[in-house]
């Protein structure tokens, strides 16, 4: 899909499930990490209204501009965003925001929890189990999350040999590409 504007999501009614501390932590850390690396947009896949609603709910009083990409981006954002939204439980505003934040961060070069600005892998695993339980349950071997998501995308596409995410500069290359337990 070459038209990112087709993915722009505007708010849908809340399911009644309040945002908890972990939801807020993940979204706030994701926004901060995007700001730190100078990403534009800060969070992909959200229309202006959805981005404004997310900021109002998660970082009230902060005047954040989402911005736009300077040139077309060819990566797996759209596919991962769709995969996460399919597994969001519930698929409410928060689920959409989390899907966008996670899929945005997954396009960077480090471990996903690092790309999201989270304190450790534990918080990422917790949010995935809490908000995306069906896909989290498929990671039975505790594979690194970014690698796991790319494998899921390859399976969906029917690709038998799956290229891993860009990991060439990662300091933990040998850990990720060693045997999974």
C-alpha positions, 0 to 999 in steps of 0.5 A, a space after each residue: 500500500 503506497 498511500 499512507 493517508 489511507 491508514 489515517 485513523 480518527 477516533 472511534 468511541 471508547 469501549 468504556 475501558 479506562 486507560 491504565 498506568 501501563 497504557 499511559 506509560 507505553 504511549 508517553 514513552 513512545 512519544 518521547 522516543 519519537 521526539 528524541 530521534 526526531 521522527 516525523 511523524 511522531 506516531 504514524 497511522 493517526 489522522 490529526 484528530 486521532 493524534 490530538 485526542 491521544 495527546 489530550 488523553 495521554 500528555 495533556 498540556 503538551 503542544 505536540 505536532 505530529 508532523 509528516 514524513 518528508 518523503 515516502 517511506 517503504 517499510 512494514 509499518 502498515 502491515 504491522 499496524 494492521 496486524 496489531 489492530 486485528 489483535 487489539 482487545 478491545 479495539 478502542 481508541 487506546 488499542 488503536 493508539 497503542 497499535 500505532 505507537 508500537 508499529 511506529 517504533 518497530 521501524 527503528 533499529 534497536 530492540 522494540 522496547 528500546 525503540 519505544 523508550 521503555 525501561 525494559 522488555 518487561 513493560 513491552 511484554 506486559 502491554 502486549 499480553 494485556 492489550 494484544 493477548 491473542 498475538 502475544 500468546 503465539 510467542 510461545 518461545 519468548 522470541 524477541 518481539 520485533 523478530 516475532 512480529 516480522 515472522 508473523 508478517 512473513 507467515 501472513 504473506 506466505 513467505 517461507 524465508 523471512 528477512 529479519 528487521 534491520 539489525 546490522 548495527 544492534 549491539 545484541 545481534 548475537 543474542 537475537 540470532 542465537 537459538 530461541 528458547 
